[in-house]
């Protein structure tokens, strides 16, 4: 019973999590065994953004910091393409 309560509490936390306020997070999709990584660029964390999104995959091209907008959320899509996430 305790394990069920712990799992239920974890699920409630995940469902009520406000992703718009987080700076870095990763979502995992069990259906096709893929991870989706997101990070918010604050103007100073380019090295962290580069390492987190590229994840040792040299085929992912990340633009230089002067082409990124501070406060914007970025990720790499399934085709290894760097993209900004619209929060509208």
N, C-alpha and C positions, 0 to 999 in steps of 0.2 A: 504494500500500500504506500509506503514511503517513497518508493521509486516512482510510482505513478504521480504522486504529488509534486515531486521534483521535476519530472518531465512536463507536467501540466504547467507548473510555474515558469519553466523555460519557454514553453510555447506562448504563454500569455505575454511574457516580456518581449519575445520576438515579434508578435503580432501588433503590439502597442508601441514599438520602437519608432521614433521620429527620425527617419533617414535624412530629412532636410537639414537637420542641425549637426549631423555627424561630419567629421572631416575625412575619415577613411574607413571603408568597410568592404566586405567581400560577401557576395551571395553565392550559394552553391545550388545547382539544379541537379537533382538526383536522376531525372529522366534520361539525360544524355551525358551525365558525369562531367559537367562543365562548371567552372567557377567564373564569376563576374566580379571584377575589382573596380572600385570607385574611389576617387580621392578628390578632395577640394583643394584647389590651388590658392594659396594665400599670398603669393608674391615672393615668398622666401623659401618655400619648400620644394624647389624644382628638383633637387637631387633625390629627395624622398619620393616624389611623384615619378621620376624617371625609373628608379629601382623597383618601385611597387608595381607600376603598370607594365614595364617591359618584362619583368620576371625572368631574366636570363634568356629571353627569346629575341635574337637580333633581327628578326624579320619585322618586329613592331617598330615603326618609325614614329618618334615623338618629336614634335617641333621644338625649336629653341624657346627659352623662357620669354623672350620679347614678343612672341606671338600668342602667348597665353594670357587670359584675363583673370586677375585676382578675384576670388570669391566664386568662381565658376567650378562646377563639378565635371570631372573628366573620367572617361573609362576607355577600354579597348574592346571593340565589339568582337563577335565570333570570327570575323575575317581578318583579324589582326590589324584593324584600322583604328587609329586614335580618333576619339570624337568627344565633343562637348555635349553635356546632357542639358536639355532644356528643362527648366523647372517651372514652366508655365502651365 
